[in-house]
């Protein structure tokens, strides 16, 4: 019988691929969008991680979610440093969440408040994705827009507290396998993982609508404070 971590990975594969291959992300990674699109995407991440990490302290002692609350994963401070680099010190002024982002963040908070196992589903889809595919985004961003390697602008993707990402991910999957939940609850968590990917894909869709072909810039300077 497959482990729980394997079940999650295989069951959500289709939604994962759909998110990764969205038009917006394909264009962003293909260098067909300007740095303003990257900055707008980074803003949306801030709202999601504000929801994820805003609940972390309260869930640290929870028997289900607690083992996953690891400070070395926290991304909010790095995101804020990136946004200050992209928009200047006043980056908080005028930053807005897309409707899809608002829905995504609201679902994360809902799970954090009433269903810790559901929170784990969102935790898994975000942080393990950052440690994996997120590194491709960092590399592309550095080369496309001239950010310093692992510096301001891409710090969100730099996990300074994790020396061996592969080993960390193995340990994380072992935590998933050890989750105290019956088969029905595990199926609910799998379904929530699929929902998390769908929510993420919806954000990409709205970003794609905000940056259509006519507005694409092949080369834009990095805006700093």
C-alpha positions as a Python dict, from the first residue, in 0.01 Angstrom:
ca = {
    (1, 'X'): (0, 0, 0),
    (2, 'X'): (131, 344, -90),
    (3, 'X'): (242, 577, 187),
    (4, 'X'): (31, 884, 261),
    (5, 'X'): (292, 1119, 113),
    (6, 'X'): (299, 914, -207),
    (7, 'X'): (-81, 912, -219),
    (8, 'X'): (-89, 1291, -192),
    (9, 'X'): (176, 1338, -459),
    (10, 'X'): (18, 1102, -712),
    (11, 'X'): (-344, 1203, -649),
    (12, 'X'): (-272, 1573, -696),
    (13, 'X'): (-34, 1531, -991),
    (14, 'X'): (-281, 1647, -1255),
    (15, 'X'): (-366, 1966, -1065),
    (16, 'X'): (3, 2025, -996),
    (17, 'X'): (90, 2006, -1365),
    (18, 'X'): (-201, 2236, -1454),
    (19, 'X'): (-71, 2499, -1212),
    (20, 'X'): (288, 2470, -1333),
    (21, 'X'): (193, 2495, -1700),
    (22, 'X'): (-53, 2783, -1673),
    (23, 'X'): (-22, 3044, -1947),
    (24, 'X'): (93, 3309, -1701),
    (25, 'X'): (363, 3094, -1544),
    (26, 'X'): (478, 2965, -1883),
    (27, 'X'): (509, 3322, -2011),
    (28, 'X'): (682, 3439, -1693),
    (29, 'X'): (939, 3159, -1704),
    (30, 'X'): (977, 3202, -2078),
    (31, 'X'): (1086, 3563, -2038),
    (32, 'X'): (783, 3695, -2227),
    (33, 'X'): (661, 3909, -1936),
    (34, 'X'): (826, 4210, -1775),
    (35, 'X'): (941, 4242, -1418),
    (36, 'X'): (613, 4417, -1332),
    (37, 'X'): (433, 4084, -1380),
    (38, 'X'): (683, 3911, -1154),
    (39, 'X'): (632, 4184, -893),
    (40, 'X'): (253, 4145, -912),
    (41, 'X'): (285, 3770, -864),
    (42, 'X'): (512, 3828, -565),
    (43, 'X'): (246, 4055, -414),
    (44, 'X'): (-12, 3778, -443),
    (45, 'X'): (221, 3538, -268),
    (46, 'X'): (242, 3781, 24),
    (47, 'X'): (-131, 3757, 89),
    (48, 'X'): (-124, 3376, 84),
    (49, 'X'): (177, 3349, 314),
    (50, 'X'): (34, 3608, 549),
    (51, 'X'): (-257, 3367, 592),
    (52, 'X'): (-34, 3061, 625),
    (53, 'X'): (215, 3207, 870),
    (54, 'X'): (-32, 3422, 1060),
    (55, 'X'): (-179, 3100, 1195),
    (56, 'X'): (150, 2921, 1256),
    (57, 'X'): (199, 3035, 1614),
    (58, 'X'): (-144, 2919, 1720),
    (59, 'X'): (-105, 2584, 1544),
    (60, 'X'): (247, 2511, 1673),
    (61, 'X'): (107, 2305, 1961),
    (62, 'X'): (-160, 2130, 1755),
    (63, 'X'): (-99, 1751, 1741),
    (64, 'X'): (-169, 1734, 1367),
    (65, 'X'): (-39, 2063, 1226),
    (66, 'X'): (222, 2141, 1491),
    (67, 'X'): (503, 1918, 1360),
    (68, 'X'): (487, 2099, 1025),
    (69, 'X'): (529, 2448, 1172),
    (70, 'X'): (900, 2494, 1109),
    (71, 'X'): (1051, 2844, 1137),
    (72, 'X'): (1313, 2764, 873),
    (73, 'X'): (1030, 2747, 620),
    (74, 'X'): (877, 3087, 699),
    (75, 'X'): (869, 3310, 390),
    (76, 'X'): (690, 3629, 493),
    (77, 'X'): (997, 3830, 595),
    (78, 'X'): (1175, 3732, 272),
    (79, 'X'): (870, 3827, 68),
    (80, 'X'): (856, 4168, 233),
    (81, 'X'): (1223, 4227, 157),
    (82, 'X'): (1162, 4129, -206),
    (83, 'X'): (863, 4360, -232),
    (84, 'X'): (1061, 4649, -84),
    (85, 'X'): (1323, 4587, -354),
    (86, 'X'): (1061, 4571, -628),
    (87, 'X'): (841, 4861, -520),
    (88, 'X'): (1042, 5063, -270),
    (89, 'X'): (994, 5116, 103),
    (90, 'X'): (629, 5213, 59),
    (91, 'X'): (539, 4884, -108),
    (92, 'X'): (242, 4824, 122),
    (93, 'X'): (60, 5125, -20),
    (94, 'X'): (-166, 5028, -305),
    (95, 'X'): (-90, 4657, -295),
    (96, 'X'): (-408, 4461, -362),
    (97, 'X'): (-507, 4098, -366),
    (98, 'X'): (-676, 3962, -676),
    (99, 'X'): (-1020, 3807, -613),
    (100, 'X'): (-869, 3460, -660),
    (101, 'X'): (-594, 3544, -412),
    (102, 'X'): (-851, 3661, -158),
    (103, 'X'): (-1037, 3332, -198),
    (104, 'X'): (-714, 3135, -162),
    (105, 'X'): (-604, 3318, 154),
    (106, 'X'): (-953, 3291, 303),
    (107, 'X'): (-952, 2913, 254),
    (108, 'X'): (-611, 2884, 421),
    (109, 'X'): (-739, 3082, 721),
    (110, 'X'): (-1057, 2876, 735),
    (111, 'X'): (-858, 2553, 752),
    (112, 'X'): (-619, 2699, 1009),
    (113, 'X'): (-911, 2795, 1232),
    (114, 'X'): (-1126, 2484, 1205),
    (115, 'X'): (-936, 2198, 1037),
    (116, 'X'): (-564, 2161, 1112),
    (117, 'X'): (-527, 1865, 874),
    (118, 'X'): (-659, 2086, 594),
    (119, 'X'): (-403, 2348, 690),
    (120, 'X'): (-135, 2081, 644),
    (121, 'X'): (-261, 2024, 288),
    (122, 'X'): (-202, 2392, 206),
    (123, 'X'): (128, 2392, 393),
    (124, 'X'): (248, 2095, 188),
    (125, 'X'): (146, 2232, -151),
    (126, 'X'): (311, 2569, -87),
    (127, 'X'): (636, 2500, 94),
    (128, 'X'): (742, 2181, -82),
    (129, 'X'): (665, 2356, -408),
    (130, 'X'): (887, 2647, -305),
    (131, 'X'): (1170, 2410, -225),
    (132, 'X'): (1131, 2233, -559),
    (133, 'X'): (989, 2417, -859),
    (134, 'X'): (1039, 2750, -686),
    (135, 'X'): (1409, 2716, -750),
    (136, 'X'): (1343, 2719, -1125),
    (137, 'X'): (1154, 3047, -1085),
    (138, 'X'): (1444, 3195, -887),
    (139, 'X'): (1697, 3099, -1151),
    (140, 'X'): (1481, 3239, -1432),
    (141, 'X'): (1416, 3562, -1242),
    (142, 'X'): (1787, 3616, -1178),
    (143, 'X'): (1874, 3563, -1542),
    (144, 'X'): (1576, 3748, -1692),
    (145, 'X'): (1567, 4059, -1474),
    (146, 'X'): (1919, 4074, -1338),
    (147, 'X'): (1853, 4012, -971),
    (148, 'X'): (2162, 3933, -766),
    (149, 'X'): (2196, 3559, -719),
    (150, 'X'): (1989, 3464, -414),
    (151, 'X'): (1962, 3835, -335),
    (152, 'X'): (1689, 4096, -300),
    (153, 'X'): (1405, 4026, -539),
    (154, 'X'): (1434, 3647, -513),
    (155, 'X'): (1487, 3595, -141),
    (156, 'X'): (1147, 3428, -118),
    (157, 'X'): (1301, 3127, -292),
    (158, 'X'): (1614, 3115, -73),
    (159, 'X'): (1585, 2891, 232),
    (160, 'X'): (1893, 2991, 428),
    (161, 'X'): (1796, 2770, 723),
    (162, 'X'): (1777, 2454, 513),
    (163, 'X'): (2122, 2328, 419),
    (164, 'X'): (2001, 2014, 243),
    (165, 'X'): (1661, 2063, 71),
    (166, 'X'): (1644, 1701, -48),
    (167, 'X'): (1693, 1569, 306),
    (168, 'X'): (1445, 1823, 442),
    (169, 'X'): (1181, 1713, 191),
    (170, 'X'): (1237, 1349, 286),
    (171, 'X'): (1183, 1439, 650),
    (172, 'X'): (873, 1637, 562),
    (173, 'X'): (725, 1340, 378),
    (174, 'X'): (799, 1122, 680),
    (175, 'X'): (596, 1365, 889),
    (176, 'X'): (309, 1328, 641),
    (177, 'X'): (332, 950, 664),
    (178, 'X'): (315, 975, 1043),
    (179, 'X'): (3, 1194, 1054),
    (180, 'X'): (-250, 1046, 1294),
    (181, 'X'): (-557, 1025, 1070),
    (182, 'X'): (-786, 752, 947),
    (183, 'X'): (-832, 670, 580),
    (184, 'X'): (-1136, 895, 542),
    (185, 'X'): (-952, 1193, 688),
    (186, 'X'): (-654, 1124, 464),
    (187, 'X'): (-883, 1128, 161),
    (188, 'X'): (-1016, 1466, 276),
    (189, 'X'): (-659, 1596, 300),
    (190, 'X'): (-584, 1470, -50),
    (191, 'X'): (-894, 1650, -177),
    (192, 'X'): (-779, 1969, -3),
    (193, 'X'): (-440, 1941, -174),
    (194, 'X'): (-621, 1929, -507),
    (195, 'X'): (-824, 2231, -401),
    (196, 'X'): (-506, 2417, -305),
    (197, 'X'): (-360, 2361, -651),
    (198, 'X'): (-688, 2472, -809),
    (199, 'X'): (-688, 2791, -601),
    (200, 'X'): (-330, 2859, -707),
    (201, 'X'): (-420, 2800, -1072),
    (202, 'X'): (-706, 3049, -1040),
    (203, 'X'): (-456, 3312, -922),
    (204, 'X'): (-240, 3240, -1228),
    (205, 'X'): (-547, 3272, -1451),
    (206, 'X'): (-630, 3617, -1314),
    (207, 'X'): (-268, 3726, -1339),
    (208, 'X'): (-275, 3615, -1702),
    (209, 'X'): (-582, 3830, -1760),
    (210, 'X'): (-407, 4126, -1597),
    (211, 'X'): (-100, 4083, -1819),
    (212, 'X'): (-238, 4001, -2164),
    (213, 'X'): (-30, 3983, -2480),
    (214, 'X'): (-66, 4353, -2562),
    (215, 'X'): (75, 4451, -2223),
    (216, 'X'): (371, 4218, -2224),
    (217, 'X'): (714, 4369, -2198),
    (218, 'X'): (1016, 4175, -2314),
    (219, 'X'): (1252, 4382, -2107),
    (220, 'X'): (1177, 4603, -1810),
    (221, 'X'): (1416, 4748, -1556),
    (222, 'X'): (1402, 4634, -1198),
    (223, 'X'): (1231, 4903, -991),
    (224, 'X'): (1395, 4964, -656),
    (225, 'X'): (1332, 5200, -373),
}
